[in-house]
Amino acid sequence: MDDRKAGGEDVFALLRSVVDVLESSHTLTPSGAVVQYHDPLDLETLLDFKLGDETSADQLMDLISKTVKFSVRTSHPLFFNQLYGGTDPFGLAGAVVSEALNTSAYTHEVAPVFSLSEREVLKASLKLVGFDDGDGIFSPGGSISNMYGIVLSRFRRFPDSKKDGVYGLPTLVIYTSQDVSRKIDTLSMYFLFNYFNRLLVHSQSHYSVTKGANWLGLGTSNVVKIESDARGKMIPSKLEEAIRNSISEGKIPLIVNCTSGTTVLGAFDPLEEIAKICEAHGIWMHVDGLLKSCNMAGATYLFQPDKMYDPSYDSGDLSVQCGRKVDSFKLWTLWKYRGNCALGELVDHAVEMANYFLDTIRNRPGFRLVLDEFETTNVCFWFIPPRLRDCDETEDWWSQIHKVGPALKKKLVESGDMMIGYQPLEHRNLKNFFRMVVTCHPPRTKSDMDSAVGLIEKYGNQL
């Protein structure tokens, strides 16, 4: 039988070839460009994306090599573009194992080791955030995780909604902060905190809350954005006022979505004050991620109660997906190797480098901070080109500053030297500013942070 049809290729020779490509391209090392940028039309001429006829092993390796060549190297120390960074080598080792075994995490039967390693990761994570007991699951991302929180709050308040739907329910309201208009790329692992039914959302909160209100049939008009203070924190008195307004309108406050580290300004909502308000009104409090199942329990063809092991080890009932990649094994692998102290040191080092960057630009010509201090490793700032310095800060001047972010990023990306994100906060009337995000991987040095400052000045001074 043809190996191509039977899947009998020399897998390890193939994998060694792929590793050689990754190694020769310095994918996981600090040398070289962050990205070799090409627009989509150019990429379509550089790589043969069309599917149909078979291709040779050499041609496939050439495509893999080009894929690596033209992709963003998130492990480069000058990649500051997102809230994620490079690859932990031990997490990568776990990923290779989990992909090779190609199983799903829904039952202990088909994922015996992975189900136990996930339980341990969840147990250790619960301990880190102060819970003696709880339940949880890994989900594919923040959007789905936040939707889990909304579903849980609805189920807690109206348990019959699982079978009857939302048709007979009153108007439910979600509350969240106004300052989070963009995606928060946090750990896709969420736990149960407790609490209730209109969706109240902080203005700095995850945009997926609005998406969740749409997808779950609550309606985006029932997402109430709560005013935040100058540092991006939800104002508890404004939350209390919004809840009372909803009740006076005959609506049911369902859930308050709090944020511990907003996307842009990195603000932490005052959780204790918000918790007291939620408890007083019987509202579910979601702290940027929680998880427990209230979905249809008992897909009996998967979750038979008479299995030869305790079915509580199965996690498929907790997930809206049922089938699920064993992503937790990557975290378990690196956590097992590094341990709590080393992981803590990685975080401490990231904070140290963010503070170093903050101190470097605080009084540097051309740089202006959005806030004086930041609570996380996000540092937000404007860069003012020489031609715009010492000018009257009129509306026209700010409109020109607004254009600096896109223009400067374009130069940085096209050169391949660095990637950094920018965004406005329109409800605060803040024009486009840069958001430096210092992650744990790769661990940055002061030299890396100095290079970032130098590159911003080099290209920014040309604008």
C-alpha positions as CSV (number, residue, x, y, z in Angstrom):
1,M,0.0,0.0,0.0
2,D,1.2,3.5,-0.8
3,D,2.7,5.2,2.3
4,R,1.0,8.4,1.3
5,K,-2.4,6.8,1.7
6,A,-1.6,4.5,4.6
7,G,0.1,7.1,6.8
8,G,3.2,4.9,7.0
9,E,5.8,7.7,6.6
10,D,8.8,7.8,8.8
11,V,7.3,10.2,11.4
12,F,10.5,10.8,13.3
13,A,12.5,11.6,10.2
14,L,9.8,14.1,9.4
15,L,9.8,15.6,12.9
16,R,13.6,15.8,12.8
17,S,13.4,17.8,9.6
18,V,10.9,20.2,11.1
19,V,13.1,20.7,14.2
20,D,16.0,21.4,11.9
21,V,14.0,24.1,10.2
22,L,13.0,25.6,13.5
23,E,16.6,25.5,14.7
24,S,18.2,26.9,11.6
25,S,15.7,29.7,11.4
26,H,16.4,30.8,15.0
27,T,12.7,30.6,15.8
28,L,13.2,30.3,19.5
29,T,16.3,32.5,19.8
30,P,16.7,36.3,20.1
31,S,18.6,36.8,16.9
32,G,17.2,37.9,13.5
33,A,14.0,39.9,12.7
34,V,10.8,39.8,14.6
35,V,8.9,39.3,11.4
36,Q,9.5,39.4,7.6
37,Y,6.4,41.2,6.8
38,H,4.5,40.7,3.5
39,D,0.9,41.7,2.7
40,P,-1.6,38.9,2.0
41,L,-1.4,39.2,-1.8
42,D,2.4,38.9,-1.7
43,L,2.3,35.9,0.6
44,E,-0.1,34.1,-1.8
45,T,2.6,34.3,-4.4
46,L,5.4,33.2,-2.0
47,L,3.6,30.1,-0.8
48,D,1.5,27.7,-2.7
49,F,-1.7,27.6,-0.5
50,K,-3.9,25.7,-3.0
51,L,-5.2,22.3,-2.0
52,G,-5.9,19.5,-4.5
53,D,-3.0,17.6,-6.0
54,E,-0.5,15.7,-3.9
55,T,3.0,17.2,-3.2
56,S,6.4,15.7,-2.5
57,A,8.0,15.5,0.9
58,D,10.7,18.1,-0.3
59,Q,8.0,20.5,-1.4
60,L,6.2,20.1,1.8
61,M,9.3,20.9,3.8
62,D,9.9,23.9,1.6
63,L,6.4,25.1,2.5
64,I,7.1,24.5,6.2
65,S,10.3,26.4,6.0
66,K,8.6,29.3,4.4
67,T,5.8,29.2,6.9
68,V,8.4,29.6,9.7
69,K,10.3,32.3,7.7
70,F,7.3,34.5,7.2
71,S,5.6,34.1,10.5
72,V,5.8,36.3,13.5
73,R,8.5,35.2,16.0
74,T,6.7,35.7,19.3
75,S,9.8,34.4,21.2
76,H,11.8,37.4,20.0
77,P,12.6,39.8,22.9
78,L,11.3,42.7,20.8
79,F,7.9,41.2,20.3
80,F,5.6,43.3,22.6
81,N,2.5,43.3,20.5
82,Q,0.1,41.2,22.5
83,L,-0.6,40.0,26.0
84,Y,1.1,36.7,25.2
85,G,4.7,36.1,24.4
86,G,7.1,33.3,23.5
87,T,7.1,29.6,24.1
88,D,8.4,28.1,27.4
89,P,10.6,25.2,26.2
90,F,9.1,22.8,28.7
91,G,5.6,23.8,27.7
92,L,6.6,23.2,24.1
93,A,7.9,19.7,25.1
94,G,4.5,19.0,26.7
95,A,2.7,20.3,23.5
96,V,4.7,17.9,21.3
97,V,3.7,15.0,23.5
98,S,0.1,15.9,23.7
99,E,-0.1,16.5,19.9
100,A,1.6,13.2,19.1
101,L,-0.8,11.3,21.3
102,N,-3.7,13.2,19.7
103,T,-6.5,12.5,22.2
104,S,-9.3,14.5,23.7
105,A,-9.7,15.6,27.3
106,Y,-13.4,14.7,27.7
107,T,-13.0,11.4,29.5
108,H,-10.4,9.8,31.7
109,E,-10.8,6.6,29.6
110,V,-9.2,8.2,26.5
111,A,-6.9,10.6,28.4
112,P,-5.9,9.0,31.7
113,V,-2.7,10.9,32.4
114,F,-4.0,14.2,30.9
115,S,-7.2,14.2,32.9
116,L,-5.1,13.8,36.2
117,S,-2.6,16.4,35.2
118,E,-5.4,18.9,34.4
119,R,-7.0,18.2,37.8
120,E,-3.6,18.9,39.4
121,V,-3.1,22.2,37.5
122,L,-6.6,23.3,38.5
123,K,-6.1,22.3,42.1
124,A,-2.8,24.2,42.3
125,S,-4.3,27.2,40.5
126,L,-7.2,27.3,42.9
127,K,-4.7,27.3,45.8
128,L,-2.8,30.2,44.3
129,V,-5.9,32.4,44.2
130,G,-7.0,31.4,47.7
131,F,-9.7,28.7,47.2
132,D,-9.6,25.5,49.3
133,D,-11.9,23.7,46.9
134,G,-13.5,24.3,43.6
135,D,-13.9,23.0,40.1
136,G,-12.7,24.2,36.7
137,I,-11.7,23.5,33.2
138,F,-9.4,24.7,30.4
139,S,-11.2,26.4,27.6
140,P,-9.9,27.6,24.2
141,G,-9.8,31.3,25.1
142,G,-11.1,34.2,27.1
143,S,-14.2,34.7,25.0
144,I,-15.6,31.3,25.7
145,S,-14.5,31.4,29.3
146,N,-16.4,34.6,29.9
147,M,-19.4,33.1,28.3
148,Y,-19.2,30.3,30.7
149,G,-19.5,32.8,33.5
150,I,-22.6,34.3,32.0
151,V,-24.2,30.9,31.6
152,L,-23.4,30.0,35.2
153,S,-24.9,33.1,36.5
154,R,-28.1,32.6,34.5
155,F,-28.3,29.0,35.7
156,R,-27.8,29.9,39.3
157,R,-30.5,32.5,39.2
158,F,-32.9,30.6,36.9
159,P,-32.0,26.9,37.0
160,D,-35.0,26.0,34.8
161,S,-33.5,28.1,31.9
162,K,-31.4,25.1,31.1
163,K,-34.5,23.2,29.8
164,D,-36.9,26.0,29.2
165,G,-34.6,28.5,27.6
166,V,-34.8,32.3,28.0
167,Y,-38.3,32.8,26.6
168,G,-40.1,33.2,29.9
169,L,-37.3,35.1,31.7
170,P,-37.4,38.8,32.6
171,T,-34.8,41.1,31.0
172,L,-31.4,40.1,32.4
173,V,-28.6,42.7,32.7
174,I,-24.8,42.3,32.6
175,Y,-22.5,44.9,34.2
176,T,-18.9,45.5,33.1
177,S,-16.3,48.2,33.0
178,Q,-16.3,50.8,30.2
179,D,-12.5,50.8,29.9
180,V,-12.1,47.3,28.4
181,S,-13.0,47.6,24.7
182,R,-10.5,45.1,23.5
183,K,-9.7,41.4,24.0
184,I,-8.0,40.4,27.2
185,D,-5.6,37.6,26.5
186,T,-5.4,36.0,29.9
187,L,-5.1,32.4,30.9
188,S,-8.0,30.4,29.3
189,M,-8.7,28.8,32.6
190,Y,-11.5,30.2,34.8
191,F,-12.8,29.4,38.2
192,L,-16.0,29.8,40.1
193,F,-16.3,32.9,42.3
194,N,-19.9,33.2,43.4
195,Y,-22.9,35.4,42.8
196,F,-26.5,36.6,40.1
197,N,-28.8,38.4,36.6
198,R,-28.3,41.7,34.3
199,L,-24.9,41.8,32.8
200,L,-23.0,44.7,34.4
201,V,-19.7,45.4,32.6
202,H,-16.8,47.6,33.5
203,S,-15.9,49.9,30.6
204,Q,-12.4,48.5,30.5
205,S,-13.7,45.0,30.3
206,H,-13.4,42.2,27.8
207,Y,-15.3,42.8,24.6
208,S,-16.4,39.1,24.7
209,V,-18.9,40.1,27.4
210,T,-20.9,41.9,24.7
211,K,-20.4,39.0,22.3
212,G,-21.6,36.6,25.0
213,A,-24.7,38.7,25.6
214,N,-25.5,38.4,21.9
215,W,-24.7,34.7,21.5
216,L,-26.6,33.7,24.7
217,G,-29.7,35.6,23.8
218,L,-29.5,38.3,26.5
219,G,-29.0,41.1,24.0
220,T,-26.2,43.6,23.7
221,S,-28.4,46.5,24.9
222,N,-28.6,44.7,28.2
223,V,-24.8,45.1,28.8
224,V,-24.3,48.1,31.1
225,K,-20.9,49.7,31.0
226,I,-19.8,51.0,34.4
227,E,-17.7,54.2,34.6
228,S,-14.1,53.7,35.7
229,D,-11.7,56.1,37.4
230,A,-8.6,57.7,36.0
231,R,-6.6,54.5,36.5
232,G,-9.2,52.4,34.7
233,K,-10.8,50.8,37.9
234,M,-14.5,50.3,38.1
235,I,-16.1,52.8,40.4
236,P,-18.2,50.9,43.0
237,S,-20.6,53.7,43.6
238,K,-21.4,53.9,39.8
239,L,-22.0,50.1,39.9
240,E,-24.4,50.4,42.8
241,E,-26.2,53.2,41.0
242,A,-26.5,51.1,37.8
243,I,-27.9,48.1,39.7
244,R,-30.6,50.2,41.4
245,N,-31.5,51.8,38.0
246,S,-32.0,48.3,36.5
247,I,-34.1,47.1,39.4
248,S,-36.3,50.3,39.2
249,E,-36.8,49.5,35.5
250,G,-38.1,46.0,36.4
251,K,-35.0,44.2,35.1
252,I,-32.9,41.5,36.9
253,P,-29.2,42.2,37.6
254,L,-27.5,39.0,36.5
255,I,-23.7,39.3,36.7
256,V,-21.0,41.8,37.4
257,N,-17.9,41.2,35.2
258,C,-14.8,42.4,37.1
259,T,-11.4,42.6,35.7
260,S,-8.0,41.8,37.3
261,G,-5.7,43.5,34.9
262,T,-7.5,45.3,32.1
263,T,-6.3,44.8,28.5
264,V,-4.9,48.3,28.0
265,L,-4.2,50.1,31.3
266,G,-3.7,46.9,33.3
267,A,-6.1,48.1,36.0
268,F,-7.4,45.9,38.9
269,D,-11.0,46.5,39.9
270,P,-11.6,46.9,43.7
271,L,-12.9,43.4,44.1
272,E,-13.7,43.5,47.8
273,E,-15.9,46.6,47.5
274,I,-17.6,45.1,44.4
275,A,-18.1,41.8,46.2
276,K,-20.0,43.5,49.0
277,I,-22.3,45.1,46.5
278,C,-22.9,41.8,44.7
279,E,-23.5,40.0,48.0
280,A,-26.0,42.7,49.1
281,H,-28.0,42.3,45.8
282,G,-27.5,38.6,45.3
283,I,-25.5,39.1,42.1
284,W,-23.1,36.6,40.5
285,M,-19.6,38.1,40.6
286,H,-17.3,37.1,37.7
287,V,-13.6,38.0,38.2
288,D,-12.2,37.9,34.6
289,G,-12.7,34.2,34.5
290,L,-14.5,31.5,36.3
291,L,-15.8,28.1,35.5
292,K,-18.2,25.4,36.5
293,S,-20.6,23.4,34.4
294,C,-24.3,23.9,34.2
295,N,-24.7,22.6,30.7
296,M,-26.5,19.4,29.7
297,A,-25.2,16.8,32.0
298,G,-25.1,13.2,30.8
299,A,-24.2,12.6,27.2
300,T,-24.7,8.9,28.1
301,Y,-22.8,7.5,25.1
302,L,-19.7,9.2,26.5
303,F,-20.4,9.4,30.2
304,Q,-21.8,6.1,31.3
305,P,-22.2,5.9,35.1
306,D,-21.1,2.2,35.2
307,K,-17.6,2.8,34.0
308,M,-14.7,0.9,35.5
309,Y,-13.4,4.1,37.1
310,D,-14.9,7.0,38.9
311,P,-16.7,9.1,36.2
312,S,-16.0,12.3,38.2
313,Y,-12.6,12.2,36.5
314,D,-14.4,12.9,33.1
315,S,-14.5,16.6,32.2
316,G,-16.5,16.6,29.0
317,D,-19.7,17.4,30.8
318,L,-18.1,20.7,32.0
319,S,-17.3,21.9,28.5
320,V,-19.7,23.3,25.9
321,Q,-17.4,21.6,23.3
322,C,-17.3,18.1,24.8
323,G,-14.2,17.2,22.7
324,R,-11.3,19.3,23.8
325,K,-7.5,19.4,23.2
326,V,-5.4,18.5,26.2
327,D,-3.8,21.9,26.4
328,S,-3.4,21.8,30.2
329,F,-0.6,19.3,29.8
330,K,1.6,22.0,28.4
331,L,1.1,24.0,31.6
332,W,1.5,21.0,33.8
333,T,4.8,20.1,32.1
334,L,6.4,23.4,32.6
335,W,5.0,23.9,36.1
336,K,6.2,20.5,37.1
337,Y,9.7,21.2,36.0
338,R,10.0,24.8,37.1
339,G,7.9,24.7,40.4
340,N,6.2,27.6,42.1
341,C,9.3,29.6,43.0
342,A,10.8,29.7,39.6
343,L,7.5,30.6,38.0
344,G,7.1,33.4,40.6
345,E,10.6,34.6,39.7
346,L,9.7,34.8,36.0
347,V,6.7,37.0,36.9
348,D,8.9,39.2,39.2
349,H,11.4,39.6,36.5
350,A,8.8,40.7,34.0
351,V,7.5,43.3,36.5
352,E,11.1,44.5,37.0
353,M,11.7,44.9,33.3
354,A,8.4,46.8,32.9
355,N,9.3,49.1,35.7
356,Y,12.7,49.6,34.1
357,F,11.1,50.6,30.8
358,L,8.7,52.9,32.7
359,D,11.5,54.7,34.5
360,T,13.5,54.9,31.3
361,I,10.8,56.8,29.4
362,R,9.2,58.7,32.3
363,N,11.2,62.0,31.7
364,R,12.7,61.1,28.2
365,P,12.1,63.7,25.5
366,G,9.3,62.6,23.1
367,F,7.7,60.1,25.5
368,R,4.5,60.9,27.5
369,L,2.9,58.4,29.9
370,V,-0.9,57.8,29.8
371,L,-0.8,57.1,33.5
372,D,1.9,57.9,36.1
373,E,2.0,54.3,37.4
374,F,0.7,51.0,36.2
375,E,-0.5,47.9,38.1
376,T,0.7,45.3,35.7
377,T,3.5,44.9,33.1
378,N,1.5,47.0,30.6
379,V,3.1,50.5,30.1
380,C,1.0,52.9,28.0
381,F,2.6,56.0,26.4
382,W,2.5,58.3,23.5
383,F,5.6,59.1,21.3
384,I,5.7,62.7,20.1
385,P,7.9,63.2,17.0
386,P,10.3,66.2,17.2
387,R,8.1,68.3,14.8
388,L,5.2,68.1,17.2
389,R,7.0,68.9,20.4
390,D,6.7,72.3,22.1
391,C,3.5,73.0,20.1
392,D,0.0,74.1,21.3
393,E,-1.9,70.9,22.1
394,T,-4.9,71.8,20.0
395,E,-7.5,69.4,18.6
396,D,-5.5,69.4,15.3
397,W,-2.3,68.6,17.3
398,W,-4.0,65.6,18.9
399,S,-5.4,64.4,15.6
400,Q,-1.8,64.3,14.3
401,I,-0.6,62.4,17.5
402,H,-3.4,59.9,16.7
403,K,-1.7,59.1,13.4
404,V,1.7,58.5,15.0
405,G,0.8,55.1,16.3
406,P,-0.2,53.5,13.0
407,A,2.7,55.2,11.1
408,L,5.4,54.3,13.6
409,K,4.2,50.7,14.0
410,K,4.2,50.3,10.2
411,K,7.9,51.3,10.1
412,L,8.7,49.0,12.9
413,V,7.0,46.0,11.4
414,E,8.2,46.6,7.8
415,S,11.7,46.8,9.1
416,G,11.2,43.5,11.1
417,D,12.9,45.1,14.1
418,M,10.0,45.2,16.6
419,M,6.3,44.7,17.2
420,I,4.3,46.7,19.7
421,G,0.5,47.4,19.9
422,Y,-1.3,50.7,19.9
423,Q,-5.0,51.7,20.5
424,P,-7.2,54.6,21.6
425,L,-9.5,54.8,24.5
426,E,-12.3,56.7,22.9
427,H,-14.6,57.0,25.8
428,R,-11.7,58.8,27.7
429,N,-10.9,60.9,24.6
430,L,-7.5,59.4,24.5
431,K,-5.9,59.2,21.0
432,N,-3.9,56.3,19.8
433,F,-1.1,55.4,22.3
434,F,1.4,52.6,22.5
435,R,1.0,49.6,24.9
436,M,4.2,48.0,25.9
437,V,3.5,44.5,27.2
438,V,6.4,42.7,29.0
439,T,5.7,39.0,29.3
440,C,7.5,36.2,31.1
441,H,8.8,34.6,27.9
442,P,11.2,35.4,26.7
443,P,12.7,36.9,29.8
444,R,13.8,40.4,28.8
445,T,17.0,42.2,29.7
446,K,17.6,45.8,30.3
447,S,19.4,45.8,27.0
448,D,16.2,44.6,25.3
449,M,14.2,47.4,26.9
450,D,16.8,49.9,25.8
451,S,16.6,48.6,22.3
452,A,12.9,49.0,22.3
453,V,13.2,52.7,23.3
454,G,16.0,53.2,20.8
455,L,13.9,51.8,17.9
456,I,10.8,53.9,18.8
457,E,13.0,57.0,18.8
458,K,14.8,55.9,15.6
459,Y,11.7,55.5,13.5
460,G,9.5,58.0,15.4
461,N,11.9,60.8,14.8
462,Q,11.4,60.3,11.1
463,L,7.7,61.0,11.3
